[in-house]
């Protein structure tokens, strides 16, 4: 049996769940996992359903028949074949801890994606990427070449079919125009010291102030620098006995783990944009252990 994922968002009203479940049942589909949330503030309904086609009805036919329900409720509905891996493009500069972590998770099957390329404005990780049989694209960026570099980046996204761009400590600021073109398709990671400790050496600044928590934030990229809708966050408690080097090492760990969880949620279709916030549904049973997106 083929497994599918359905994601839905629409204006809140009665009868949505019954209409969805009834339509899938008539098509010979069985729901295997379902989670929903009704945001009272925005009056918006969100739902994610995993289901199997027990009678062999193919996806185009399911989409066609579901159109009546979609139109009735004004839904933004999307169907996905759970066996198809999302195509992801990673971008990195000279801090490689997040890149290394993602590559390892991908290699062992814990991150079921197709990494279609790695883009960097430096050559530091070219050998690492090529050794994983992944295309490496070197795009130097200066103030004079920024527009040309972003045009090349967009062409790489188009040619590779990348559905998501992951900034794994990519240290160049993307233009407003690029962010708008890729809205909802770029995830960034940064330490939690912003906006208190800006600029160079944030961990040194945090150490000098005796900060007791180190954290990281993964969020969608928007034209507002480091202020996009938050997908995942985490913190680790530290003590006065830890050095600046400890801060940096701990920070790398929490950044890597936070980015991986955000990416895992996104590729499993568990993240919904809700204005300036996100709705992030919990993992489906077995989704961390399986190579399938389900």
LUMTORPA-117317 format. One line per 8 residues: number of its first residue (from 1); their letters; for each residue z, y, x of C-alpha. Coordinates in steps of 0.001 Angstrom, whole numbers. Example, Ala and Ser with C-alpha at 12.3 -4.5 7.8 and 13.67 -1.06 7.14 Angstrom:
2
1> AS> 7800/-4500/12300 | 7140/-1060/13670
REM end
This chain:
294
1> XXXXXXXX> 0/0/0 | -850/3472/1226 | 2017/5967/1464 | 1610/9655/668 | 3665/12836/709 | 3511/15490/-2004 | 4988/18966/-1453 | 5332/21389/-4336
9> XXXXXXXX> 6506/24946/-4827 | 6207/26967/-8026 | 7987/29247/-10450 | 11128/27609/-11852 | 10896/26221/-15382 | 11840/23137/-17350 | 9765/19995/-17201 | 8438/20157/-13645
17> XXXXXXXX> 10025/16946/-12369 | 9111/15014/-15528 | 5495/16166/-15328 | 5151/15186/-11669 | 6821/11801/-12066 | 4862/11039/-15238 | 1526/11854/-13636 | 2226/9690/-10581
25> XXXXXXXX> 3375/6811/-12796 | 174/6958/-14853 | -1791/6719/-11607 | 22/3539/-10591 | 2153/5262/-7943 | 5806/4523/-7171 | 8131/7229/-5820 | 10049/6040/-2738
33> XXXXXXXX> 11887/9237/-1848 | 12374/12555/-3643 | 14290/15757/-2931 | 14193/19089/-4727 | 15780/22540/-4738 | 15739/25289/-7339 | 16372/28701/-5743 | 18111/30769/-8417
41> XXXXXXXX> 17711/34025/-6475 | 13925/33817/-6106 | 13414/31654/-9223 | 11309/29293/-7149 | 11290/25508/-7324 | 10649/23334/-4233 | 10080/19578/-4108 | 9036/16911/-1603
49> XXXXXXXX> 8092/13420/-2756 | 7134/10299/-829 | 5234/7737/-2902 | 3031/4685/-2579 | -149/3876/-4467 | 660/412/-5787 | -2623/-35/-7649 | -4869/1177/-4843
57> XXXXXXXX> -5796/4564/-6302 | -7120/6655/-3408 | -5949/10138/-2527 | -8984/12109/-3780 | -8551/10562/-7226 | -4810/11285/-7203 | -5442/14923/-6276 | -8064/15270/-8982
65> XXXXXXXX> -5850/13834/-11719 | -2833/15830/-10553 | -4822/19051/-10912 | -3858/19335/-14595 | -132/19356/-13737 | -748/21766/-10871 | -2566/24209/-13145 | -40/23933/-15957
73> XXXXXXXX> 2862/24963/-13742 | 991/27232/-11330 | 1961/25011/-8408 | 1228/25323/-4741 | 845/21569/-4261 | -297/19628/-1199 | -885/15899/-714 | -768/14229/2705
81> XXXXXXXX> -1589/10734/3906 | 1682/9649/5558 | -149/7627/8217 | -2002/10665/9571 | -307/12431/12472 | -183/16201/12616 | -2151/17824/15452 | 102/19991/17594
89> XXXXXXXX> -716/22465/20381 | 2130/23305/22789 | 2413/26550/24759 | 4670/27019/27797 | 5233/29400/30697 | 7569/28539/33610 | 10598/27010/31872 | 9678/23361/31339
97> XXXXXXXX> 12748/21798/29709 | 11425/21989/26133 | 7964/20784/27170 | 9434/17832/29064 | 11631/16922/26113 | 8757/17036/23618 | 6487/14997/25883 | 9179/12334/26308
105> XXXXXXXX> 9876/12101/22579 | 6123/11909/21934 | 5660/9200/24585 | 8358/6900/23155 | 7190/7426/19573 | 10187/9469/18419 | 7917/12430/17706 | 4931/11076/15749
113> XXXXXXXX> 2323/13761/16423 | -997/14089/18202 | -521/16582/21037 | -4029/18012/21267 | -3340/20226/24264 | -927/22334/26289 | -1650/25994/26965 | 56/27951/29739
121> XXXXXXXX> -297/31296/31449 | 738/29555/34694 | -228/26357/36509 | 3292/24997/37066 | 2990/22111/34580 | -688/21266/34905 | -64/18005/36762 | 2671/16923/34361
129> XXXXXXXX> 426/17465/31349 | -2677/15878/32866 | -619/12816/33875 | 118/12350/30178 | -3649/12359/29457 | -3298/15595/27491 | -5764/18504/27913 | -4289/21414/29892
137> XXXXXXXX> -5579/24942/29321 | -4731/27691/31798 | -5002/31127/30178 | -3680/33893/32453 | -2432/36927/30556 | -2251/40528/31718 | -2106/43787/29830 | -5836/44196/30333
145> XXXXXXXX> -6793/40633/29325 | -4439/40041/26377 | -7109/40367/23680 | -9483/38091/25583 | -6703/35554/26181 | -5791/35415/22489 | -9434/35033/21495 | -9638/32049/23851
153> XXXXXXXX> -6408/30665/22417 | -7766/30890/18874 | -10890/29055/19994 | -8743/26259/21465 | -6837/26031/18173 | -10128/25818/16271 | -11769/23234/18565 | -8700/21020/18767
161> XXXXXXXX> -7975/21172/15058 | -4355/22105/15806 | -2313/22399/12624 | 764/23738/14408 | 1394/25763/17579 | 4748/25236/19312 | 6011/27889/21726 | 8081/25724/24074
169> XXXXXXXX> 9463/28697/26018 | 6160/30561/26159 | 7156/33969/27456 | 4229/36110/26314 | 4485/38174/23135 | 1732/37288/20665 | -62/40133/18935 | 542/41053/15290
177> XXXXXXXX> -3041/40065/14472 | -2621/36602/16003 | 686/36077/14178 | -918/36996/10858 | -3849/34623/11400 | -1460/31773/12226 | 1263/32644/9702 | 3463/29635/8949
185> XXXXXXXX> 1835/27617/11757 | 3715/28807/14874 | 7260/27742/15802 | 9263/29418/18582 | 12567/28605/20306 | 14967/31022/21965 | 18611/31213/23012 | 21177/32544/20559
193> XXXXXXXX> 22271/35534/22658 | 19776/37845/20986 | 20129/40674/20210 | 23333/41083/22255 | 21917/40087/25631 | 18311/41168/25928 | 15995/41187/28918 | 16401/39248/32159
201> XXXXXXXX> 19235/36806/32907 | 20777/36473/29423 | 22992/33578/30550 | 24358/35686/33398 | 25130/38448/30921 | 26801/35969/28558 | 28869/34468/31391 | 30076/37882/32510
209> XXXXXXXX> 31259/38599/28959 | 33039/35256/28595 | 30937/33992/25693 | 32404/30818/24176 | 29375/29537/22264 | 25863/28790/23491 | 23218/28224/20868 | 19514/28192/20082
217> XXXXXXXX> 17298/29179/17179 | 13941/27687/16187 | 11965/29867/13808 | 8523/30727/12537 | 6723/33374/14547 | 5954/36626/12772 | 4946/40117/13833 | 8674/40936/14018
225> XXXXXXXX> 9664/39633/17450 | 12202/36760/17231 | 12961/37586/13597 | 10821/35034/11725 | 12243/32649/9085 | 14753/30300/10724 | 14080/26554/10651 | 16866/25078/12804
233> XXXXXXXX> 19892/26285/14781 | 22617/24691/16873 | 25577/25686/19048 | 27707/24131/21787 | 31238/25312/22604 | 32009/26197/26218 | 35125/27262/28141 | 36195/29777/30740
241> XXXXXXXX> 35965/27067/33416 | 32193/26732/33187 | 29925/28549/35581 | 26764/30531/35017 | 24797/27469/36166 | 26621/25417/33509 | 25618/27980/30895 | 21958/27646/31876
249> XXXXXXXX> 22059/23826/31875 | 23821/23643/28516 | 21423/26232/27116 | 18419/24150/28144 | 19839/21107/26359 | 20556/22896/23091 | 17171/24644/23116 | 15348/21339/23631
257> XXXXXXXX> 17255/19530/20881 | 16965/22384/18401 | 13209/22736/18916 | 12691/18975/18572 | 14579/18889/15259 | 12624/21858/13923 | 9337/20234/14899 | 10420/16909/13406
265> XXXXXXXX> 11206/18625/10104 | 7889/20463/10060 | 5658/17470/10805 | 7405/15473/8087 | 6570/18226/5586 | 10242/19081/5003 | 9983/22836/5704 | 9065/25344/2989
273> XXXXXXXX> 8736/29085/3440 | 10804/31031/925 | 10233/34720/1638 | 12188/35629/4777 | 14046/32307/4662 | 13151/28619/4716 | 14002/25596/2624 | 14513/22599/4946
281> XXXXXXXX> 15048/19266/3235 | 17046/16523/5013 | 15244/13650/6751 | 13971/10782/4662 | 15629/7397/5318 | 14200/5863/8474 | 12058/8868/9401 | 13650/9254/12840
289> XXXXXX> 13175/5601/13700 | 9645/5243/12388 | 6335/6282/13918 | 5083/7108/10449 | 5349/10483/8750 | 7211/9401/5669
REM end
